[in-house]
Amino acid sequence: MAECPQYVSPAHIEKLRAELDALPGDSRLGFFGPDSLTWRINRESAIFLGAGRAALLQLAHPWVAASLVHHSNLMNDAIGRFHSTFRVIYTMLFGTRAQAIAASEQVYRLHTGIRGELPNAVGAHPRGEHYEANEVNALCWVFATLVESAILAYDFALPPLTAVEREQYYAESKLTAALFGIPPAALPADWAAFERYCADIMDSPLLGVDDNARRLGCSVLSGAGTWIRPPRWYRALTACWMPPRLRDAFDLPFAAAEEKAVQSAVRRLPRLYLRIPGAIRFVGPYHEAQARLRGRSPGPLTRQSNQFWMGRPRLLYPQLAR
């Protein structure tokens, strides 16, 4: 199963950004706003229950793993990589349109320097195969892992979304995909097609795990570069949510002890999570967006939350917020 590479050209992504910026609506709301499923879902800190799974699924794509091995410090600074990723994503989701487009430009410029050749054969990918970060198929997979894992985590901690809500959330997420340079035509048409796409890729030889991917995965789940150490139940939940073949490839244990930890999390976490006040439960970027719509600057608690989730007290490009 091979894919024909499709690279995102500067002209192509500029066209996508122009189309997004021409959409009707208040630019202060960004591309979503308080009535969107995107804000409702991504304001929840529970989304990060799926972050480990999303990261491992991305690493199972040899192009992504090679890019991170040779063009990032993920092996030694997992939290730094986490922060840099979510600074961009949260700016796209909760920033103004100008902020979101500026974040899109930053990501594209960064991706243009990420290219090389695979050091060894993995799955369907031969040794020496050329990779680039601004390639549509690889971008689609990274996008898919974020969307699917977010829904999985949301449904775990909160009342599950309805079929209509899933469809709406997926439709909204295509705007985020466009900011990464992914054309609408490259994405599955609806939620059902998206689920089939994810299942097909997970079962295909397009994904494969080598020693580099395993080491990166271990770095992610160990909290390398930070004092934070993911608890055993989090590692067990991540293993539970992984496809069995990829779970085994990443050497993730999932025996009786892990099953017990997952069952305990299923019983306790949703009940405890819903008791957390929104001021703490919702992530700082959401509170910053709400403050912006009221004409205010983010308060101390919001800035502290931003620092925790993004490694900085404000969304990117605060000077573009109005």
N, C-alpha and C positions, 0 to 999 in steps of 0.2 A: 504494500500500500504506500504509494509515493505521492507527494504533493509537488505541484509545479510552483516554484518560488514566485511571489508577487511582492515587489518592493514598493514602499511608500515614498513617492517622490516629493520634493518640496512643493511643486505645483499642485500635486494631488491633495496634500494636507492643507494647503492654503485654501483650496476650493472648498474642502469640507468645513474649515473654520468659518469661511465667509457665509456658507449656507446656514451654519448654526447661528452666527451672529445676526442673520437676517430674519430669524424666527420672531414672531410677535411676542410681546411680553415685556415686563419691567426688567431692565438689565440688572437692577439691584438684587433681584431674586435669583440671579444666575440662570442656569438652564432647567431648574427644577422648582424650588420654592416650597413653602410650608404645606401646601396641599398635595404634594407629590408623595408617592410611595417611596421614592428614593430618599427623601428626608426622613420619613417615618421609620424606615428600616435601618438606614445607615447611621442614625443618631444613637442606636442601641450599642452599648459597649459589649453586649453579648455576641455581636457579630464576630468578635475576635476569638470566640470559641472555634471558629472554622479557619482561623488564620494559619495554623500549623498544617492543616490538610491542604489548603490552597497552595502554600509554599512548597510542600512536597510534590504535589501534582505538577506544579510548574517545573520543579527540578527534574521530574521524570521526562521532560522534553529535553533531549540532548543539547539542542541549541541554547536553551535557557541556562542549563547547567554550565556549559562551556563559557557562555557570556559572563556568568557570575564568578566562575573560577578565575578567569583571565582579566576581568574588567571591574571587579568589586572587591571589597574587603569583608565579604559575608563570612568567610571562614573564621575570622578573628573578631568581628564586630556585628553580630546578628542584630543587635538593637539599633545600631546606626543604619543598617539597611532597612530595617522595619520603619524607622522614623522617616528616612528619606522617601520611601515609597508612599507612606500615608500623608506626608506633607503635600505631595502632588495630588493624590486621590481626593483627600478632603478638600483641597482648594478647588478641584473640579466639581465636587459635589455640592459644597456649601458656600463657595465664593461667588462674587459677582461674575457677570459674563466676562468682563475684562480680566479679572483674576484667573478664571478658568482657561481662557484662551492663552494668557501669558504662561500658565503652567503647561499647557499643551505645547507651546513653543519651546519651553525649557526641556521637556522630555524628548521632543523630536531631535533637538540639537545634541542632547546627551547620547541618544540612540545612534546617531550617525557615526559616532566613533567606535561603536561596539560591533566588531566584525572579526572574522578569523576562520580557521579551519578546525574541524573536530580532530582531537588528538588520537582518538581510537574509534573503532566501529561500535555503535550502540543500537540495538534493535534494527530498524530498517535503514539506519543512517551509516554510510560507510566512513571509514577513516579518511580524513582529508576533505570531507564535505564542507563546502563554504557555508557560513552562517552570518546573518546580520540581524541586529535587533529590530530594525525597521522593516520587517518582513511580515506580510499580512497574516499568513497561516499561523506563525508563531505568536503574533500579537493576539489573534483570535483565541488561541488556547489559554494564554495568560488571562485574558478577559473572561473567558468561560469559567476558569477556576475561581475567580473572585465572585462572580455572580452566583454560581451554583453553591459555593461554600457559604456565602452570606445567607442565602435562603435556608440552607440546612441548619445553620446556627440559629437563625431567627426562629424557625419552627421548633427547635429544641427548647428554647428558653421562654417562648411566648406562644400565645394561641396561634396555631398554624394559619398561614395565608390561605385564602380561598383561591380557586382556580382563576377567577377573574382578576384577583389581586396579583397573582403570579404573572399573568399575561401583561398586566399594566406595568409591573415592575420591570419585566424584561423589555418591554417597548421603550420605557424611559432609559434603560441602561444602554440602549443603542446610541444615545446622545454622548454618553461617556466614551463609548467605543470610538465614535467619530473623533473625539478629542485626541485619541491615541493614534489616529490615522487609519482606522479600520472603516472601509466603506460599507454602507448598509447592505449592499448586495453580497458581501462576503460572509454575512452572519445568517444563521438559521432564521427562517421567517417568523416563527412564533415559539411559544414556550415548549410545546410538544416536540417540535423539530429541534429545539435547543437541547432538550433532554436526550433525544436520540443521538445528536452530535456528540454530546459528552460521553455517553455510553460507548459509542463506536470508537472514539479516540482512546478511551481507557482500555479497551480490549485489543487495540491495534498495536503493531510493532513500531508505530511512530513514537511511542513512549518506551523508554528503556532506562535502566538505572545502572550506572557504572560506579567505580570507586569514588570518583570526584563528587558525583551526585549524593552518594551515601555520606561522605564526609560533610558536605554542605547541609544535608538533612540533619545530621547529628548536631551540627552547630546551631541550626534553627531551634531544635527541640531542647537543647541544653541551655539556651540563653547566653551563648558566648558573647563576651564583651560587656556583660552587665551583671549586676548583683541578683537580678531576677532569675529564678530557676523554676521553670514550669513544673507544677506539681504532677505527681504520678497519675492522678485521675485525668489530667489534661492530655498527657501522652497516651493514656489508654483510650480516651475518647477520639483522639486523632487517629490512632491505629484502627479503631472500630469503624471510622468513617472512610478509611482508605479501601480501594479495591484490593481483594486478597492478594493478587499477584504482585501488586506494587507494595503492599504492606510487607510481604516477604522479601521483596527486592531491597527495601530500605532496612531490613533486619529489625523490624518493629515487633516486639513480642506481643502476642495477644492470646494468652492462656487463661486459666481459671482466675488468677489474681486480677488480670486486666478486665475480664468480663465482670467481675465483682465490683471493681472500681467504677466501671461504666454504669452498671445498674444502680449503684449508690448515687451517682451524679444525676441519673434520670429521675430518681425519687426526690432528691433534695434541691438541686440547682434551680429549676424553674420556680419553685415555691419561694425560695430565698431571694431570687433575682427580682421578682415582682414587688418585693417589699422595699427595695432600694428607692429612695426619692429620686425623681427625675433630675434634680440639680446635680446629682452624682452619677446616676445611671446613664444619662445621655452624655455623649462625648462633647468635649469642649468646642470643636468646630461648629457643631449644631448650635450651641449656646451663643457662639460668636456671631453666627448668621442671624439669629433671632435679635441679638442686641443691635446689629447693623440695621435691621428693618425698623427698629425703634429709634434710630438715630443716635445710638449710644456706642461707646467703646466697650470691649469685653472686660468684665470685672475680674478681680483677683482669682476667684475660684475657677472661672473659665480659662484664664491664662495658665493656671496650674494644671488643669486638665489637658490643655493643648500641649503643654510641656511634656506631660506624661505620654500622650498618644503620638505626638509629632516631633518632639524634641525641640520645640520652640513655642513661644507664647502666643503667636498670631498665625493666621493663615498666610500663605505666601502673598507677596505684593500688597501689603495693606494700603499703600498709597493709591492703589487702583480700586479700592473698595467702593467708592461712591460713583 
